[in-house]
Amino acid sequence: MEKRVNNPRKQDEFKDEVLSLRRVTKVTKGGRTLHFSAFVAVGDGKGRVGIGSGKSSEVVEAIKKARMQAVKNVKKIDIIDNRTISHDTIGEAGAAKVLLKPAKAGTGIIAGGPVRTVLELAGLKDVVSKSLGSNTKINTSKATMKALTSQRSAEHIAKLRGKTVEEILG
């Protein structure tokens, strides 16, 4: 019987970045068991980005699991002029809120921590962001992903309304 292997080329096209690596202990009657929890973001720099988490008793294995999970969760993001997003948006995850705004050419990514990492892996170059509420790494990166996936391009809106792009843009 032939063993099916996931497409190895699919995983190689993504760059990855570890956002969070933590030691987690479970206390049992027999003592403490130590595990590692990893949270990873992957992206190809061309509008595809994903995040995932993994847990294992070894660091390398936890990172590998998180990377596989992130590759499975890859989403396509619309990039305007090969550099920015189409409109202001807010993403929420838990108590974390992330506000993303498009910026003029040459502004760069004005963001910190996991928000910056996710935006860079997505291939965005000019975006301004503001973290509101909680600033945990995991929820902030999840909120960033929600904000990015909620983007709607002019072509998409025109198609939904049955109009041309020129009518939408004015």
N, C-alpha and C positions, 0 to 999 in steps of 0.2 A: 504494500500500500504506500502510495506516494505522500510524503509529508508536505503540506502547504506552508510556504514561508511568506511572511508579509513582505511587501515590495521593499527591498533594502534601499533602492535609489530614492524612494519617497522620503525616508528619514534623513538621508545625507544632504538633501537640498536645503535643510533648515539649519540656521544658527541657533544655539540655545544659550540661555543665561539662567543661572540659579538665582532665584529671587529670595528664597528663604531655606535655611537648613537648620533643623532643630533636633535636640536630643529629647526623646520622650520616654518616660519610665512608667511601667505598669507595676503597681505594688500588689503582690499576691502573698498567700500564706507562706510560700517557700522563699520569699524575698523579692527583690526588684529585678525586673527584666528591662533591659535597655534596648531601645529601637531608635531609628533616625527617620525623621519626616522631612521630605524635600518638596519644594515648590518651584517649578521651572516654567519659563516662558520660551517659546520657539517662534521663529519668523524667518521669512525668506527675503525681507527687504523690498518686496514688490507688491505688498498689499495683503499678504497672508500672515496671520499671527494666531497663536493659541497658547493656553496655559493649562498646566496639569500638576497633580500632586501624587506623591508616592511614598510608601513607608516600607522600611525593611530593617533588618538587624545590622546591615552594613551600609555605609555611606554611599558607596559607588552603586550598589544595587538600588537604593532608594532614589538616587538621581536618575538612573536608567529607567525605572518604573515611571517616574514623574515625566520624563522626556517622552516616553511612549504615550502616556496619557495626553500630554500637550499636543503631540502630533495628531492624535485622534480628534482633538477638539479644535483644530485649525479652522478659522473663519476668514472669509474674503472681505476685505475692506476697500471701499471706494476711495481712491486718492485723486485729488483734484490737481491738475498741472504738475503731476509727479512730485508734489511737495507738501500738500496740506489737506485738511478735511473740508467738507462742503459747507457746514454750518455749525453754530454753537450747539452743544449738547451736554446733558448731565447723565451720568451713570451712577446707579446706586447698588451697593452690595452690603448687607448688614447695616452698620452705622456709618459706613464710609460712603462719601459722595465725591465724585470727581467731575469738575467742569472742564470741558475742552472747547477751545475757540480757535478758528482758523487765524493765521497770521500772515503778514506781508512777506514777500520773498526776502530771504536773508536774515530773518528774525532768529531762526534756529528753534530748538525745542526748549521752551521755558517750562520745565517740570523737574520734579525731584524723585529720587528713589525708584520704586517699581513702575510708576507712571512713565517716567523717562525711558526705562528699559523696554517696556511694551511698545511705546511709540516708535522707538528706534528700530526694533525688530520688525515692526510693521512696514517700515520704509518711509515714514513721515519725516519731513525736514523742518517745517515751519508750523508749530502749534504752540499755543499758550494754554497752560492748565493751572487749575487751582484745586487743591484737596480740601474738602470741607468735611466736618465731622471727624470720625475716627480715622487714624492714619496707620492702621495695621497693614503690613505688606500684602497679605493674601487678599483681604477685602478691597484694598485700594486697587490692586491689579485686576480683580474681578470687576470692579466698578468701571475701570478704564476699558475693559473688553466690552462691557455692556454699552458704554457710551459710543465706542467705535462701531459696534454692530447696529446701533440705532440710527446711524447715518443714512440719509436718503439723498441720492443724486438727483439733479434736475431731470435727467432722462427717466429715472424711475417714477418721479412724481408726474411727469408729463404722460407717461404710459398709463398710470393709474387713473388719471383724469380724462384720458382720451384727447389730449391736446398736444401741440408741438412744443419743443423745448423753448422756442422763441416766445410763444405765448406765456409760458411760465416765467421766464426771465424778464419779460417786459420789453 
